[in-house]
Amino acid sequence: MLKIAVIGLGSRGKNYGTHFAKRDDVQIVAICDKYQAKIDKVKTLWKVPDNMCFTDEEDFFALGKVADCMLIATQDRDHYGHAMKALKLGYDLLIEKPLSPNIEECLEIEEYARAHGRKVLVCHVLRYAGYYRRIKEMIDTGVLGEIQLIKHDENISYWHFCHSYVRGNWRSEQETSPMLLAKCCHDMDLMYWFTGSKCKSLNSYGGLTFFNKDHKPEGATANCFDCPHRMTCNFEVEHQYLGRKKAIGRGKKKFLWGTYAFCTSSKKKDVLNALKTDERAKQWARCVFACDNDVVDCQTVNMEMENGVKVVMTANAFNEQDHRHTEIRGSKGVLIADDRGSVIILKLFGKKQKKVVVNIIPVIKGHYGGDQGIVKATVGMMTGNSDPNMQYTWIADTIESHRIVTAAELSRHEGGRQVLMSEIPDIKSKRV
């Protein structure tokens, strides 16, 4: 029986933990979150006794090593401290991405884990999703010939962006991470994985172009509930989480599961009460043009990989739906993939277009099966039953996506200058 300890019970921690708890070969023995309501939501489901539930992380770590593996799913800037404490207690780790917005902290975690023989996996869950694994398999067969160019777009829905990066927990670079790291280290990991090569150099442009005070409508108030524009604004809080009557032309609610961030109940009256009266929840009722956000809402990155492949990646907040769109161009043809559906289009030169259907799980149920996949991989890795065909997201390889983002942010803040990856610190040992 594999024993797991969990710190951080937000959306990601709750999701992974629930997948672990459903398995017959896993036992969650201790949990920690600073909010008691989040503990109460899962402790019975996960069968964790009250004396192993903690709101104080010092008490949680004072237990010593009570499990084989610790799942760390706290806020971005807390990962380093929690990881180092857990490693020093002798834990193997599964860490939610990103590792840390500080590349030096990422490297220190990797170096300590390597020196002390600890296993560390990072939750780049897209590598474990059948859809993206199929794309990688097609690349590796050579069907596209020599890969020349990858164009990859991380299209973030406007409602998701407002929830997380304007009003929410990832709105401030200083408090958490740059948007490119918090949202797109997944994508940078995919580019590293697809090309099979580290990045050689890059440049990046981006900024906070729309969700700022310059676009605040005349007469708009700081709070949606008091605003004269609330019945026509696409970003109005009640419309986002609870929906509006079709009579005003705006239909169903947009963010079906977003209320988890500020309310343990999904009932309309409880959600409204929280947004209006709870001091923490009120931040999600703010006007999107009058928040304290500073992360970018549109960014491009142009990369040259060491093997010569060119990569153009974009991330933006101006979409109706969350989806990733990828075009891979090789010497023999083009692969086009959009993860809203289950189809990959293969267009080989001189041949009839082919559709490859992949059975996927919707993103809202776990990153197209990636969340379940990494939990299964973690159990296998920790119990000595690793899949020899699995390309695990070991921390040593995860470092590359974080280095790329570090370089991209350096470039963006310096007006888009070309940054050589040799300027960014790297691990000192051979990669796993």
Buried (B, 14 or more C-beta within 10 A) or exposed (E): EBBBBBBBBBBBBBBBBBBBBEBEEBBBBBBBBBEEEBBEBBBEEBEBEEEBBBEEBEEBBEBEBBBBBBBBBBBBBBBBBBBBBBBEBEBBBBBBBBBBBBBEBBBBBBBBBBEEEBBBBBBBBBBBBBBBBBBBEBBEEEBBEEBEEBBBBBBBBBBBBBBBBBBBBBBBBEBBBBBBBBBBBBBBBBBBBBBBBBBBBBBBBBEBBBBBEEEBEEEBBEBBBEBEBBBEBEBBBBBBBBBBEEEEEBEEBBBEEBBBBBBEEEEBEEBBBBBEEBEEBBBBBBBBBBBEBBBBBBBBBBBBBEEEBBBBBBBBBEBEEBBBBBBBBBEBBBBBBBBBEBBBBBBBEEEEEEEBEBEBBEBEEBBBBBBBBBBBBBBBBBBEEEEEEBEBBBBBBBBBBBBBBBBBBBBBEEEBEEBEBEEBEBBEEEEE
